[in-house]
């Protein structure tokens, strides 16, 4: 880590610690807190409920709270950040045009990248189209600090699972969560589903699609004390091919073997597990298989690649990463044609620019895909507000990879920075619906776009 990054990291840690201390000092006594908890923990009323604290949910919660709405953010992990922190993907995929490196997503996504020490807050271009943050743990601290700064409007419940949804007519009336308080009823005015799998929307009866075969899951991991060598990638490929022939590794891709975090530490993405992530038993099987495959790769490299002779397995991130599951059928279903023609929408609230990144359920050597990504690389395209709106429900927004898109379009829109942009738009829309006393389902998307522009966010075409 360079001096600038190290100084930035120390400053961020001190700021987070000071904010936590200030919040703790302002709390009532423990006895008073326990009494209050016993009385009110089983039912919570809030303006906005954000379900899921990943990339989309974190941005949604911040944007709604900063606008002035009372927000409850519910996240099943003990920290926020989703694919960045739970899965360990350090890339900011989708923030910039692949050729010009021009930033196409501003707002909270650019703020997070800047506050991670990667670029200035007013950056117009980046050195790489998908820059990496220097430390995924520090990203947890950054989100903690930003949430705590909104403590008057934002309440966060970690280790909390969405487990049921109750509707009255076309409105979600109650969302049930499970945590250390037991089963808790949340009564929101607006709900934002950022679960990734569209759990809230599906359980509330919103129409959705899910292919019988979805993109494979991937567990990311890190190996320490590796000696950098010029041909390490090709040697790693050869070792995995041999391991697969011996029956030690069912599938893999790439693999991506990168010295991202330290000069003697590799970050690896190469695990490939076909599974249905909305089936509890199959998801559990995938987690087990992912860990076995990650370690099988390590063993193969330690045996066959000299650079790994003194290496040790450092960590696998806590969750296997999911690329695809449910996609809601919204007021507009974003299509491949919309993307590849760079179709413009009056109610555009975000911009996407990633290629149509479909991973196959088979081994692909030296790449993630079995096709040429350049042939499915769109120019920056609009994402309309209507693609965040499920059919049949008045007070529900969906942001992130479960928004309304065809499978091909979703292969581009699913990436993390695009999810942040959709989340920020959903948070702003929730606030505007409360302000205007209307439902998000009939809120004018052009007004959402205008509010985002005023916040220096929104679509690329307004940059």
N, C-alpha and C positions, 0 to 999 in steps of 0.2 A: 504494500500500500504506500502511495507516495505521501509526501509531507502534507499536501493540501487535503487529501482524503483522510489522513490520520487526524489532522486538526479538526476537520469537519465532524468526524466520528466522535471525538471527545466532546466537542461542543454539543452535538445532538444528545449524547448520553447525559451530560450535565443538565441540559434543558429538560429532558424527560424526567430525570430524577427530581429536579426542583419542582416541576409541575405536579408530580405524584405526591410529593411531600406537602405542597400547598393544599391540594385537595383533601388529603388525609387530615391535616390540621383543622380544616374547616368543618369536618364532620362532627355530628353530635357524639356523645359518649357511647361506648359499646353497649351499655345497658339500654339506652334509648333506641339505639339502632336495632337491637334484638326485639324490643317491644314493637317498634314500627314494622319490622319485617314480619313478625307473627301476625300482625293485623292486615297487612296489605300485599304480601308476597304472592297470594294465590289469584289475584286479579289486578291487572294493570290496564289503565286507560292511556292512550297516547294519540297524538295527531297522526303520526306516521310510524308504521312498523316496517323495518327493513329486515327481511329474512335472508340471512347469509352475509358474512363479513369478508368475503373474498374481494377481488378487484372491483367488481361492479358494486357490491354492497357497501364497501368502505367509501367509495365515491358518492354513492346515493345518500348514505347517512350524513356525510360531511356537507354535501351541498344543501340538503334539506335543513339541517341544523343551522348552518351559517345563514340561511335565508330567514330563519326565525321560527321554524316549525319545531314542535316538541317531538323528538324522535327516540324510538327504542330500536337498537340494533341487536339482533340475536344471532349468535354464531356458535356452531357446534365445537369448534376447536378452542383451546385456551388462549388464542391470539387471533388477530386479523391478518389478512393478506392473501388467503387462498392459495392460488397456484404459485405465488412468489415465496410464501413462507411455509405452507403445509406440504407443498410438492417440491419446492426448491428451484423453480425456474427463475433465473435472475434477469432474463431478457425482458426488455420493454418492446414486445412485438406489436407492430402496428402504429408506432408513434410517428414514423417518417416514411416518406416516399423512397422506394428501394434504390432508385437511380440518383435523384437529386439530393437525397438525404434531408429534404425540406420537411419540417415538422408539420404534420397535418392534424394532430390532436393536441389541443392546448388545455387550459383549465387545470383541473385537479391532477390529471395524469402528468402534465409537464411540471406542475408543482412538486409532485412526488419524486420525479426524476431529478429535478434541480436540488431538492432538499436531501437527496441521497448523494449529492456531491458530484453528479455526472456532467451537468451543464448549467449555464447561467439561467436565472428565472425567466429572462426575456429571450431565450435562444430561438433562433429561426431555423437553424439547421443543426444536425448532430453529425459526429464523425462517422458513425455507423448507423444503418437504417434501423437496426434493432439493438440499441445500446444495452449494456449490462450494468446492473448496480453492483457495488463492490462487496456487499455483505447482506445476506438475507435476514440474519438476526437483527441487524440494525434497522431493517425495514419494519420489523415488528415494533421496535421502539419508536420509530417515526410515526407510525399509525397510532400507537398508544398516546403519544404526545399530542397529535392533532385532535384526537377524540377528547382528551382531557381539556384541551383549550375550549371545547364547546360544551363543557360540563353543565352549563345552565340549560341547554336545550337537548343534549344528547346523553342518553343512558345506554350503556353497553352491558349485555349479559353474555359472557363466554360460557363454555361448557353447557350450552343450552340447545336443545334439539326441537325443531318444528315437528310435531307429531300428529296434529289433526287440524281440520278447518271446518268451521260451521258457517253456513250461509243463510241469509234470510232474503228470499227472492233472488235478485241479481247482485246482491251486496255481500261481501265477506263481513260477517258480524263478529266472529271470534276466531282467533288462531290459538291453538293450544300448544304450549311448549313444555318440555320436560327438563328439569334441572335439579339442583340440590334442594330447591323449595318444594319439589313434587311436581304435580301437573298444574301449570299456571295458565289461566285464561287471559289472553291479551285482547282488548277491545280497541281496535284502531279505527280511525276515520279513513285512512288510505293505507294500502299494503303494497310493498314493493318486493316482488319475488326475485331474489338474487341467489337462489339456492344452486344454480347451475343446472340442476336436473328438472327445474320447473315443478318442484314438489307441491308448492302451495297452489299454483294454477291447476295442476292435475287433480289434486284432492278437492278443489273447489268446483270441479266440473267443467273447466275450460277445455275446449277442443285442443288436441295436440297431435303431433306425429312423432313416431319413433320407429326407425328402421329395425327390421329383424336382426340385421348385422350392423353394428356401429363401429366407429373407429377404435382401435385397440388402446389399452391403458398403458401408462408408462410410469415406472418408479425411478426417480432420479437418486443418484448416490455419489459419494465422494471417497477417493482413495488417497492416502497421504504417503509421503516419503517415496515419491516416484521420481526417477531421474529423467529429465527432459532429453529426448533424442530426436533427431530430424525425421526419422521414419517411424515414429511411434504409432501413428494412426494405421498404417498399412500392416505393421506387426500385430496390432490389436485385432484387426480384421481377420488376419490369417489364424490367429489363436482361437477366435470365436467360431470360425468355420470348422476348425478341427474339433472343437468341443461339441458342436452341433452334430457332427458326423459320429462322435462317440456316444451320442444320446444324452449328453449332459445339459443341453440347452435347447428348448423347443423352438423358440423364435427370438429374433433380435432385429435391430435395424442399425444402420451406420457402421460402427457405433460413433457417437460424438464423444471424443476424448479430449478435453480442453483444460488448459492451465488458466482457469479464470480467477481463482481466489488466492493462489499462492504459487511460488515458483516450483515447488515440489509436491503440489497437490492437484490431482485431476478431478474434474467434475464430469460426470458421465450421464449421457442420455442415450439409451440403446435398448432398454427393456421393452418388450412388446408382448402384451397379454390380451388376447381376445376375451371379451366378457360383456355382460349386460350390467351396467352400473346402477340400474334402477331395481335390480333384483338383489335382495340382501345376501342371500346365500352365494350367488355368483360373484358379487363384489367381494365378499370375504375370501372366496377361493382365489380371486385375482390378487388380493393383497398378499396371500401366502405364496402364490406363484411368483409374484414380483420380487419378493425378498429372496426366494430361492434362486431366481434367475440372476439377480444382481450379484449374489455371492458366487454363483457359478462363473460369471464373467471374471470376477476378481481372482478366483482360483486358477482359471485358465491363463490369465495374464501373468500371474505370479509364477506359474509353471513354465510358460513358453516365451515370455517377453522379458529380456534381461533388465529393462528399465524398472520392472516391478519386483525384482528379487528381494529387496529390502522393504517393500511397501506393506502397509497395513490398511485394512478396511476401516475407514473413518466413521462414516454414517450413511444410512439411507434415510431419506426424509420420511416423515411420519405417515403420509398418505400417498397412495398411488394416484397418478394424475389421470383425470377423465377428460376426454376430448369431445365426446358427443353422447347425448342421450335423448331426452325429450326436446321437441321444438314446438312452441305454441303455434296455433293457427290464429293469427292476429287480424286486425283490421286491414293490414297490408302484409302480404307474404313476400319478403325480399327475395328476388330470384337471381340466378346466375346472369341472366340477360341484363337486369338492373345494374349489376356490378360491372360486367364487361363493357357495357355501353356508357358507363359513368352517368347513369340517369340522374337527373336533378329532381328534387322534391321541394315544394314550398314549405313543408313541415320538417325539413331536414334538421336533425338535432345532433348529429355526429357524423364523422367521416371515417371510413375504413380504407385500408390500402394493402392489406396482406394478400398473398396469393391464395388460390383455392386449394388449401393444404389438407388433402385427404390422405390419411395414413392407411395402408392396406393391412389386413390381418394375415400377414405372412412375413417371412424374412426378406429384407431388402438390404443388400450389402453396399456400403459406401454412401448411402443416402437415406432420407426418411420416406421418400415417395418412390413409386414405380413408374413415374412419368416425369417429363421435363417441366419444372415449375414455371419456367419463362413463358410457356404456352398458355398458362392460366393466371397470368399476372395482370390484374386490372390497374388502371389509373385510379387515383383517389375517387371514391364514390360516396354518395349520400346514404345515410340511414334515416328513414322517416320516423317521426314520432309514432305513427300508427303501427309500426312493427313492434312497439313496446306494449301494445294494448291487446289483451286477450279478448276474444269474442265472449259474449254472454255475461260479463262481469263488469260492474260499474266502477268499482273503487280499487281495482288491481292493476298495477304496472308490472312488467317483467323486464329485467335488464340482465345483460350478460349472454352467455352462450345458449340459453334456452329461449331467446327472443324469437320472433316470427320470421323464419327464413327457410328456403328450400335447403336440402342437404348440401348441395354444391355451394350455395351462397354462405351457408353457415360455416363451411370449411374455412372461409376467410374471416367472417365476423366474430368467430369464437375466441380470437386471441385476446390477451389480457388488457392491452391498452385500449382496444376497441370496446372491451367490456367496461373499462373505467369511464369512457366517454358516454356510453349508454347509461351507466349508473348515475353519473352526474346529471344527465338530462332527466332521468326519472325522479331524482330528488328535487330538482327545480320544478318539474311538473306537479309533484305532490304538493309542494308549497303553494304554487299558483292556484291549484284547485281549491285549497283551503281558503286562500285569500279571496277568490272569486265566488266561493260558495257553490261550486259546481263539481261534477264528477270528473275524474281523470279520463273516463271513457269518451266524454264529449268535449273536453277541454280543447281549445283551438291550438293545434300544434305550432302554428306560426308564432303565437305568443310565447310558447316555450322556447322556440328558436331565438326570438328577439331577446328574451331574458338571458339566455346563455351568451349571446353576443355581448350583452351589456356586462357580463361577468368575464369577458375575454375567453370564452369557451365556444362550444358549438361547432358547426361544420367548417371544413377547410375552405369552401368557396367564399366564406366571409372573412378570410384571413387578410 
